[in-house]
């Protein structure tokens, strides 16, 4: 809320349209053009200071109207008053945070969006679990919860629930589903290192620890023998050779994954600049034909700034002919599939390499223990 008196006359700016906006002694007017100017100025200050920022000119997250805001405040006060009564009676409150109907609707849609991969599955699961209908009209999505007949547009709920953002989230879920294993799979028991019983007993561990450690080492040694027999690595040379092969596979796959990841990041950056360039190119062309270029440039300063940044990026990378967005998306998906394949090889080699190294350490520790046990009687004979 800005409501102050101007103490001195200032130079007129393009967003000022009445004398009270720049003359001394006049009350300040909080106009939409002035607020837009402030947002752009804040974004430029953050960019000059190399700070993380968001686009203040467009809604980024949930859209909470003034009516919904005050409804949430009133509902929270009533809930706090009711919980205070329950606490005075010695009862535990069931709910502590009040949610509006629109907020509940957002959370239900988010919950379904995070676990689906196609739009058909998304709409079907919304209706099945929460009774929420989804429809698309003129490229825009609308949602209708149970008990209503009129649909609510995605613009009134959240920027994240509009068509483009929903399809982007679904495509990301597809990529994650390829590399994330189901949590229901039973994880195999990992081979762990043998415990040095003598060192721990000498450090002050008691008899109970020694008994536990002997059972622990017996179990881990049996697992080590079973693993080496299953893989046919019963000799020391074969074990060393297999570890060297796995190390090579591990390093090669990791190098390919890093290279593909760097190329995907570069493609994503190029796509972002390309989308911005195509979106604001008509605006930059209009700058040459408007009657008041200075005022037009001030009104669209942020859009023109990102457009110029995209042009500078293309020039710095020597791109005279811009690529097609669809081809970029296809190339990105291809690189993503290749990365997932090499990442699977990398993880498989990493797991097996870790197991064999642990088994190798257990074998060396076991034979060192055998050598010590045979060396003690020889010393006593001497």
Secondary structure, DSSP 8 states (H G I E B T S, - for coil): ----B--S-----TT--SGGGTSTTSB----HHHHHHHHHHHHHHHHHTT-----TTS--SB---HHHHHHHHHHHHHHHHHHHHHHHTT---S--S---HHHHHHHHHHHHHTT--SHHHHHHHHHHHH--EEEEETTEEEEE-TT-SS-EEHHHHBGGGSHHHHHHHHHHHHHHHHH---TTS-----------HHHHHHTT--HHHHHHHHHHHHHHHHHHHHHHHHTT--SHHHHHHHHHHHHHHHHHHHHHHHHHHHHHHHHHHHHHHHHHHHHHHHHHHHTTT-S-HHHHHHHTHHHHHHHHHHHHHHHHTT-SS---HHHHHHHHHHHHHHHHHHHHHHHHHHHHHHHHHHHHHHHHHHHHHHHHHHHHHHHHH-
